[in-house]
Amino acid sequence: MKRYCTLAMASVAILVSLDARAVNYCGGETHQDKCNKPYHPFPCCSYVGPNNGNCTWWAWESACRNWGEALGVYGNANQWAAEAAAAGWPVKDHPADSTVFVRLPGEFGHVGWIYSAQGDSFCSTEQSCHTWIGVKSYCHAPGYA
């Protein structure tokens, strides 16, 4: 099974910052540790409600659950593709099943887990810090990410 991911390596300053706030529960989901990493490296946001979600928390967790690999800790969503490429991960410009998507626009960007891709369109599961609570499924048109 080929694994494509747009992930990245964060600086030591970000590692310390994220570890201090990281939680094993976010948006109604519990870290399942299917990647031999007992502690989830990302925080969960509480702008809408306590532990409502975080796109980076969910994308990292989805990769852990589906690939059985701990991916490391990465910065804001809009940094994942560039940092992944720098770390040697294959970064593609089109969606594929069982991968992480990266959306660059915005202050922080957005990431999610692609469960179905067809051409340049895809369907994904996502969490958000600001818009909704929990995991939602969305289908996106070409050009979204």
Backbone as a printed PyTorch tensor [residue, N CA C, xyz], in Angstrom:
tensor([[[  0.8330,  -1.1650,   0.0000],
         [  0.0000,   0.0000,   0.0000],
         [  0.8880,   1.2420,   0.0000]],

        [[  0.6980,   2.1070,  -0.9660],
         [  1.4790,   3.3310,  -1.0220],
         [  0.9070,   4.3270,  -0.0300]],

        [[  1.7910,   5.0460,   0.6210],
         [  1.3580,   6.0360,   1.5980],
         [  1.8540,   7.3880,   1.1530]],

        [[  0.9380,   8.2910,   0.9270],
         [  1.2810,   9.6520,   0.5640],
         [  0.7660,  10.5640,   1.6540]],

        [[  1.5570,  11.4930,   2.0070],
         [  1.1480,  12.3740,   3.0760],
         [  1.7930,  13.7230,   2.8920]],

        [[  1.0940,  14.7380,   3.2700],
         [  1.6610,  16.0650,   3.2460],
         [  1.8630,  16.4790,   4.6860]],

        [[  2.9420,  16.0160,   5.2530],
         [  3.2550,  16.2760,   6.6490],
         [  4.5870,  16.9680,   6.7630]],

        [[  4.8940,  17.4510,   7.9610],
         [  6.0860,  18.2540,   8.0930],
         [  6.7330,  18.1380,   9.4530]],

        [[  7.9690,  18.5790,   9.5240],
         [  8.6980,  18.5970,  10.7850],
         [  8.6230,  20.0020,  11.3630]],

        [[  8.2770,  20.1130,  12.6260],
         [  8.1890,  21.4080,  13.2820],
         [  9.4780,  21.7310,  14.0060]],

        [[  9.6380,  22.9640,  14.3380],
         [ 10.8270,  23.3720,  15.0830],
         [ 10.7150,  22.9240,  16.5280]],

        [[ 11.8190,  22.9510,  17.2410],
         [ 11.8260,  22.5630,  18.6510],
         [ 10.8990,  23.4550,  19.4520]],

        [[ 10.8430,  24.7340,  19.1420],
         [  9.9620,  25.6520,  19.8670],
         [  8.5070,  25.2290,  19.7200]],

        [[  8.1050,  24.8030,  18.5310],
         [  6.7400,  24.3400,  18.3230],
         [  6.5150,  23.0190,  19.0410]],

        [[  7.4900,  22.1350,  19.0350],
         [  7.3530,  20.8610,  19.7380],
         [  7.0480,  21.0740,  21.2090]],

        [[  7.7730,  21.9350,  21.8510],
         [  7.5580,  22.1950,  23.2750],
         [  6.1890,  22.8140,  23.4930]],

        [[  5.8300,  23.7690,  22.6550],
         [  4.5530,  24.4500,  22.7880],
         [  3.3890,  23.4830,  22.6180]],

        [[  3.4300,  22.6320,  21.5940],
         [  2.3380,  21.7040,  21.3440],
         [  2.2560,  20.6280,  22.4180]],

        [[  3.3850,  20.0880,  22.8510],
         [  3.3630,  19.0610,  23.8740],
         [  2.7360,  19.5650,  25.1640]],

        [[  2.9210,  20.8390,  25.4730],
         [  2.3900,  21.4000,  26.7080],
         [  0.8650,  21.4320,  26.6970]],

        [[  0.2530,  21.4790,  25.5180],
         [ -1.2020,  21.5730,  25.4250],
         [ -1.8480,  20.3460,  24.7860]],

        [[ -1.0640,  19.3950,  24.3840],
         [ -1.5860,  18.2310,  23.6770],
         [ -2.5350,  17.4290,  24.5670]],

        [[ -3.5410,  16.8090,  23.9270],
         [ -4.5240,  16.0100,  24.6530],
         [ -4.8440,  14.7430,  23.8680]],

        [[ -5.2920,  13.7160,  24.5580],
         [ -5.6480,  12.4560,  23.9120],
         [ -7.1340,  12.3520,  23.6030]],

        [[ -7.8750,  13.4490,  23.7490],
         [ -9.3020,  13.4790,  23.4330],
         [ -9.5970,  14.7930,  22.7280]],

        [[-10.3100,  14.7310,  21.5910],
         [-10.6010,  15.9530,  20.8430],
         [-11.8090,  15.7410,  19.9370]],

        [[-12.7560,  16.6460,  20.0000],
         [-13.9080,  16.6090,  19.1020],
         [-14.6970,  15.3160,  19.1580]],

        [[-14.8120,  14.7410,  20.3450],
         [-15.5540,  13.4950,  20.4980],
         [-14.7610,  12.2500,  20.1450]],

        [[-13.5050,  12.4010,  19.8140],
         [-12.6340,  11.2820,  19.4410],
         [-11.5450,  11.0950,  20.4880]],

        [[-11.1550,   9.8450,  20.6990],
         [-10.0780,   9.5140,  21.6190],
         [ -8.9020,   8.9610,  20.8360]],

        [[ -7.7030,   9.4020,  21.1970],
         [ -6.4940,   8.8870,  20.5520],
         [ -6.4340,   7.3700,  20.7600]],

        [[ -6.3340,   6.6190,  19.6700],
         [ -6.3720,   5.1540,  19.7390],
         [ -4.9900,   4.5120,  19.8120]],

        [[ -3.9560,   5.2610,  19.6750],
         [ -2.5800,   4.7670,  19.7440],
         [ -2.3420,   3.5180,  18.9040]],

        [[ -2.7310,   3.5790,  17.6420],
         [ -2.4450,   2.4830,  16.7160],
         [ -1.0890,   2.6670,  16.0460]],

        [[ -0.3230,   3.6600,  16.5280],
         [  0.9750,   3.9540,  15.9260],
         [  2.0870,   3.9980,  16.9720]],

        [[  1.8660,   3.3390,  18.1000],
         [  2.8700,   3.2420,  19.1590],
         [  3.3240,   4.6090,  19.6660]],

        [[  2.3640,   5.5160,  19.8010],
         [  2.6110,   6.8560,  20.3480],
         [  1.5250,   7.0950,  21.3950]],

        [[  1.8140,   6.8230,  22.6780],
         [  0.7740,   6.8780,  23.7140],
         [  0.1940,   8.2600,  23.9580]],

        [[  0.8960,   9.3150,  23.5550],
         [  0.3840,  10.6680,  23.7680],
         [  0.2490,  11.3790,  22.4380]],

        [[ -0.9140,  11.9380,  22.2000],
         [ -1.1690,  12.6810,  20.9620],
         [ -0.4140,  14.0060,  21.0290]],

        [[  0.2970,  14.3980,  19.9690],
         [  1.1270,  15.5970,  20.0340],
         [  0.4040,  16.9320,  19.8170]],

        [[ -0.8710,  16.9070,  19.4090],
         [ -1.5640,  18.1540,  19.0980],
         [ -2.5880,  18.5450,  20.1530]],

        [[ -2.8060,  19.8560,  20.3060],
         [ -3.8320,  20.3450,  21.2260],
         [ -5.2120,  20.2580,  20.5910]],

        [[ -6.2380,  20.4180,  21.3900],
         [ -7.6150,  20.5010,  20.9210],
         [ -8.1140,  21.9090,  21.2220]],

        [[ -8.7510,  22.5320,  20.2800],
         [ -9.2200,  23.9060,  20.4470],
         [-10.4990,  23.9640,  21.2740]],

        [[-10.7580,  25.1150,  21.8400],
         [-11.9780,  25.2840,  22.6340],
         [-12.6610,  26.6090,  22.3250]],

        [[-12.6060,  27.0490,  21.0600],
         [-13.2430,  28.3100,  20.6870],
         [-14.7580,  28.1990,  20.6560]],

        [[-15.2980,  27.1080,  20.1660],
         [-16.7410,  26.9100,  20.0830],
         [-17.2520,  26.2710,  21.3670]],

        [[-16.5250,  25.3310,  21.8970],
         [-16.8790,  24.6290,  23.1270],
         [-15.6540,  23.8780,  23.6090]],

        [[-15.6770,  23.3500,  24.8230],
         [-14.5030,  22.6300,  25.3270],
         [-14.1840,  21.4080,  24.4590]],

        [[-12.9160,  21.2670,  24.0960],
         [-12.4580,  20.1340,  23.2810],
         [-13.2630,  19.9480,  22.0050]],

        [[-13.5820,  21.0530,  21.3090],
         [-14.4380,  20.9260,  20.1310],
         [-13.7550,  20.3100,  18.9260]],

        [[-12.4610,  20.5350,  18.7140],
         [-11.7850,  19.9430,  17.5700],
         [-10.5320,  20.6980,  17.1960]],

        [[ -9.7860,  20.1370,  16.2680],
         [ -8.5940,  20.7700,  15.7010],
         [ -8.2500,  19.9690,  14.4580]],

        [[ -8.1520,  20.6390,  13.3140],
         [ -7.8920,  19.9140,  12.0660],
         [ -6.5730,  19.1530,  12.1130]],

        [[ -5.5370,  19.7350,  12.7130],
         [ -4.2560,  19.0390,  12.7770],
         [ -4.3280,  17.8340,  13.7160]],

        [[ -5.1030,  17.9490,  14.8020],
         [ -5.2940,  16.8160,  15.7150],
         [ -5.9090,  15.6560,  14.9370]],

        [[ -6.9800,  15.9410,  14.1830],
         [ -7.6910,  14.8790,  13.4710],
         [ -6.8660,  14.2960,  12.3200]],

        [[ -6.1880,  15.1210,  11.5370],
         [ -5.3850,  14.6040,  10.4200],
         [ -4.2680,  13.7010,  10.9350]],

        [[ -3.5820,  14.1310,  12.0050],
         [ -2.5180,  13.3080,  12.5940],
         [ -3.1000,  12.0050,  13.1280]],

        [[ -4.2240,  12.0930,  13.8390],
         [ -4.8710,  10.9020,  14.4130],
         [ -5.3140,   9.9460,  13.3190]],

        [[ -5.8680,  10.4750,  12.2410],
         [ -6.3260,   9.6260,  11.1340],
         [ -5.1750,   8.8640,  10.4980]],

        [[ -4.0500,   9.5350,  10.3020],
         [ -2.8730,   8.8530,   9.7560],
         [ -2.3950,   7.7710,  10.7200]],

        [[ -2.3720,   8.0810,  12.0040],
         [ -1.9630,   7.0970,  13.0190],
         [ -2.8730,   5.8620,  12.9650]],

        [[ -4.1730,   6.0990,  12.9270],
         [ -5.1520,   4.9970,  12.9130],
         [ -5.0770,   4.1700,  11.6400]],

        [[ -4.9320,   4.8290,  10.5090],
         [ -4.9970,   4.1320,   9.2240],
         [ -3.6690,   3.5690,   8.7440]],

        [[ -2.5820,   4.2180,   9.0690],
         [ -1.2740,   3.7610,   8.6130],
         [ -0.5130,   3.0020,   9.6810]],

        [[ -0.8960,   3.1620,  10.9590],
         [ -0.1620,   2.5140,  12.0430],
         [  1.2070,   3.1130,  12.2700]],

        [[  1.3870,   4.3670,  11.8870],
         [  2.6660,   5.0550,  12.0310],
         [  2.4730,   6.3910,  12.7320]],

        [[  3.3700,   6.6870,  13.6670],
         [  3.3920,   8.0160,  14.2780],
         [  4.1530,   8.9350,  13.3330]],

        [[  3.5330,  10.0050,  12.9230],
         [  4.1110,  10.8580,  11.8980],
         [  5.0530,  11.9190,  12.4260]],

        [[  5.1140,  12.1160,  13.6960],
         [  5.9150,  13.2060,  14.2340],
         [  5.0240,  14.4110,  14.4730]],

        [[  5.5860,  15.4790,  14.9170],
         [  4.8160,  16.6830,  15.2150],
         [  5.0920,  17.7190,  14.1460]],

        [[  4.0380,  18.3520,  13.6640],
         [  4.1380,  19.3140,  12.5750],
         [  3.4840,  20.6180,  12.9920]],

        [[  3.8030,  21.7000,  12.3140],
         [  3.2890,  23.0280,  12.6370],
         [  1.8640,  23.2380,  12.1870]],

        [[  1.5310,  24.4870,  11.8980],
         [  0.1930,  24.8240,  11.4330],
         [ -0.1090,  24.0970,  10.1270]],

        [[ -1.3830,  23.8960,   9.8500],
         [ -1.8100,  23.1400,   8.6780],
         [ -1.2000,  23.6630,   7.3820]],

        [[ -1.1160,  24.9770,   7.2230],
         [ -0.5990,  25.5180,   5.9620],
         [  0.8950,  25.2950,   5.7780]],

        [[  1.5680,  24.7330,   6.7760],
         [  2.9920,  24.4270,   6.6770],
         [  3.2530,  22.9630,   6.3420]],

        [[  2.2410,  22.1180,   6.4530],
         [  2.4450,  20.6760,   6.3460],
         [  3.0350,  20.2340,   5.0180]],

        [[  2.5600,  20.7280,   3.8990],
         [  3.0460,  20.2500,   2.5900],
         [  4.5210,  20.5760,   2.3860]],

        [[  4.9150,  21.8020,   2.6360],
         [  6.3120,  22.1980,   2.4420],
         [  7.2340,  21.4460,   3.3990]],

        [[  6.8160,  21.3190,   4.6450],
         [  7.6490,  20.6260,   5.6230],
         [  7.7070,  19.1250,   5.3460]],

        [[  6.6210,  18.5650,   4.8350],
         [  6.6260,  17.1390,   4.4710],
         [  7.6060,  16.8780,   3.3440]],

        [[  7.5670,  17.7250,   2.3380],
         [  8.4930,  17.5700,   1.2140],
         [  9.9370,  17.6710,   1.7020]],

        [[ 10.1960,  18.6190,   2.5840],
         [ 11.5470,  18.7830,   3.1220],
         [ 11.9810,  17.5750,   3.9490]],

        [[ 11.0190,  16.8780,   4.5550],
         [ 11.3290,  15.7020,   5.3670],
         [ 11.3910,  14.4190,   4.5350]],

        [[ 11.1330,  14.5230,   3.2290],
         [ 11.2390,  13.3590,   2.3630],
         [  9.9430,  12.6210,   2.0880]],

        [[  8.8150,  13.1270,   2.5870],
         [  7.5320,  12.4980,   2.2920],
         [  7.1380,  12.7930,   0.8510]],

        [[  6.5080,  11.8470,   0.1600],
         [  6.0120,  12.1500,  -1.1890],
         [  4.8000,  13.0760,  -1.0880]],

        [[  4.8690,  14.2170,  -1.7170],
         [  3.7860,  15.1940,  -1.7100],
         [  3.2410,  15.2870,  -3.1280]],

        [[  1.9640,  15.0370,  -3.2790],
         [  1.3220,  15.0170,  -4.5930],
         [  0.4620,  16.2600,  -4.7710]],

        [[  0.1880,  16.6180,  -6.0070],
         [ -0.6620,  17.7710,  -6.2740],
         [ -2.0900,  17.3650,  -6.6370]],

        [[ -2.4350,  16.1180,  -6.3350],
         [ -3.7920,  15.6420,  -6.5770],
         [ -4.2030,  14.7160,  -5.4220]],

        [[ -5.4870,  14.6470,  -5.1230],
         [ -5.9320,  13.8320,  -3.9840],
         [ -5.8640,  12.3340,  -4.2650]],

        [[ -5.7130,  11.5530,  -3.1970],
         [ -5.7040,  10.0950,  -3.2790],
         [ -6.3510,   9.5390,  -2.0180]],

        [[ -6.9430,   8.3620,  -2.1290],
         [ -7.5500,   7.7020,  -0.9720],
         [ -6.5180,   7.5010,   0.1430]],

        [[ -6.9870,   7.5770,   1.3720],
         [ -6.1660,   7.3140,   2.5620],
         [ -4.9360,   8.2100,   2.6490]],

        [[ -5.1440,   9.4910,   2.4290],
         [ -4.0630,  10.4700,   2.5490],
         [ -4.5570,  11.7000,   3.3070]],

        [[ -3.6250,  12.5520,   3.6260],
         [ -3.9240,  13.8300,   4.2630],
         [ -3.9610,  14.8930,   3.1740]],

        [[ -4.9810,  15.7600,   3.2070],
         [ -4.9760,  16.9030,   2.2910],
         [ -4.5290,  18.1480,   3.0460]],

        [[ -3.9720,  19.0940,   2.3050],
         [ -3.5370,  20.3640,   2.8790],
         [ -4.1690,  21.4950,   2.0830]],

        [[ -4.7870,  22.4060,   2.7990],
         [ -5.3480,  23.6190,   2.2020],
         [ -4.5220,  24.7900,   2.7320]],

        [[ -3.9100,  25.5480,   1.8420],
         [ -2.9800,  26.6000,   2.2380],
         [ -3.6240,  27.9240,   2.6560]],

        [[ -4.7270,  28.3710,   2.0510],
         [ -5.2400,  29.7070,   2.3680],
         [ -5.6070,  29.8860,   3.8460]],

        [[ -5.5830,  31.1480,   4.2600],
         [ -5.9480,  31.4830,   5.6260],
         [ -4.7290,  31.6120,   6.5110]],

        [[ -4.9510,  32.1010,   7.6950],
         [ -3.8540,  32.3210,   8.6340],
         [ -3.1600,  31.0210,   9.0250]],

        [[ -3.9410,  29.9440,   9.2090],
         [ -3.3780,  28.6740,   9.6560],
         [ -3.4850,  27.5660,   8.6250]],

        [[ -4.3090,  27.7200,   7.5970],
         [ -4.5620,  26.6630,   6.6370],
         [ -5.5370,  25.6420,   7.2010]],

        [[ -5.6290,  24.4890,   6.5490],
         [ -6.5530,  23.4450,   6.9870],
         [ -6.0470,  22.1060,   6.4610]],

        [[ -6.2140,  21.0450,   7.2520],
         [ -5.8740,  19.6870,   6.8390],
         [ -7.0220,  18.7550,   7.2100]],

        [[ -7.0810,  17.6220,   6.5510],
         [ -8.0840,  16.6070,   6.8470],
         [ -7.6600,  15.2860,   6.2490]],

        [[ -8.4910,  14.2740,   6.4530],
         [ -8.1970,  12.9130,   6.0030],
         [ -9.0760,  12.5700,   4.8130]],

        [[ -8.4650,  12.2340,   3.6750],
         [ -9.2100,  11.8460,   2.4650],
         [ -9.5560,  10.3730,   2.5450]],

        [[-10.8480,  10.0620,   2.5040],
         [-11.2600,   8.6600,   2.4850],
         [-11.7220,   8.2180,   1.1050]],

        [[-11.9520,   9.1720,   0.2030],
         [-12.3550,   8.8100,  -1.1510],
         [-11.9600,   9.9290,  -2.1090]],

        [[-11.2340,   9.5790,  -3.1440],
         [-10.8320,  10.5620,  -4.1470],
         [-11.2250,  10.0540,  -5.5250]],

        [[-11.7020,  10.9780,  -6.3480],
         [-12.0520,  10.6420,  -7.7190],
         [-11.6460,  11.8220,  -8.5900]],

        [[-10.6290,  11.6030,  -9.4000],
         [-10.0810,  12.7150, -10.1720],
         [ -9.4850,  13.7360,  -9.2130]],

        [[ -9.8480,  14.9880,  -9.3840],
         [ -9.3580,  16.0370,  -8.4900],
         [-10.3590,  16.3960,  -7.4040]],

        [[-11.4570,  15.6650,  -7.3110],
         [-12.4390,  15.8500,  -6.2400],
         [-12.1760,  14.8060,  -5.1670]],

        [[-12.5880,  15.1070,  -3.9350],
         [-12.3920,  14.1390,  -2.8640],
         [-13.3820,  14.3570,  -1.7320]],

        [[-13.5620,  13.2860,  -0.9470],
         [-14.3800,  13.3490,   0.2610],
         [-13.4570,  13.0750,   1.4370]],

        [[-13.7030,  13.7910,   2.5240],
         [-12.7900,  13.7210,   3.6580],
         [-13.5330,  13.8200,   4.9870]],

        [[-12.8250,  13.4540,   6.0420],
         [-13.2790,  13.7280,   7.3920],
         [-12.3750,  14.8150,   7.9400]],

        [[-12.9720,  15.7150,   8.7370],
         [-12.2430,  16.8870,   9.2020],
         [-12.7310,  17.3170,  10.5760]],

        [[-11.8770,  18.0210,  11.2890],
         [-12.2520,  18.7480,  12.4960],
         [-11.9040,  20.2170,  12.2630]],

        [[-12.4410,  21.0850,  13.1200],
         [-12.1820,  22.5090,  13.0000],
         [-12.0410,  23.1400,  14.3800]],

        [[-11.2160,  24.1510,  14.4660],
         [-11.1100,  24.9080,  15.7220],
         [-12.2430,  25.9200,  15.8640]],

        [[-12.7030,  26.4790,  14.7560],
         [-13.5810,  27.6430,  14.8300],
         [-15.0130,  27.4220,  14.3620]],

        [[-15.2740,  26.4330,  13.5560],
         [-16.5530,  26.3720,  12.8580],
         [-17.5500,  25.3620,  13.4090]],

        [[-17.1210,  24.1890,  13.8050],
         [-18.0330,  23.1580,  14.2760],
         [-17.3770,  22.3290,  15.3660]],

        [[-18.1640,  21.5030,  16.0220],
         [-17.6630,  20.6060,  17.0660],
         [-17.6610,  19.1890,  16.5190]],

        [[-16.5750,  18.4520,  16.7210],
         [-16.4900,  17.0510,  16.3150],
         [-15.9540,  16.8460,  14.9220]],

        [[-16.1140,  15.6170,  14.4240],
         [-15.6380,  15.2200,  13.1020],
         [-16.7960,  15.3240,  12.1150]],

        [[-16.5550,  15.9600,  10.9990],
         [-17.5510,  16.0940,   9.9360],
         [-16.9940,  15.5020,   8.6540]],

        [[-17.8890,  15.0480,   7.7800],
         [-17.4960,  14.5750,   6.4520],
         [-17.9180,  15.6040,   5.4170]],

        [[-17.0330,  15.8670,   4.4890],
         [-17.2990,  16.8170,   3.4180],
         [-16.7700,  16.2550,   2.1130]],

        [[-17.4060,  16.6390,   1.0140],
         [-16.8910,  16.3460,  -0.3210],
         [-16.5100,  17.6780,  -0.9510]],

        [[-15.3300,  17.7240,  -1.5270],
         [-14.7750,  18.9680,  -2.0520],
         [-14.5490,  18.8970,  -3.5530]],

        [[-14.7880,  20.0100,  -4.2190],
         [-14.5850,  20.1390,  -5.6630],
         [-13.0950,  20.3150,  -5.9650]],

        [[-12.7120,  20.0920,  -7.2200],
         [-11.3130,  20.3030,  -7.5930],
         [-10.8440,  21.7120,  -7.1940]],

        [[ -9.6040,  21.7900,  -6.7660],
         [ -9.0300,  23.0720,  -6.4070],
         [ -9.1880,  23.4490,  -4.9420]],

        [[ -9.9600,  22.6710,  -4.1720],
         [-10.1540,  23.0190,  -2.7570],
         [ -8.8380,  22.9580,  -1.9870]],

        [[ -8.0560,  21.9190,  -2.2360],
         [ -6.7890,  21.7720,  -1.5020],
         [ -5.6870,  21.3840,  -2.4670]]])
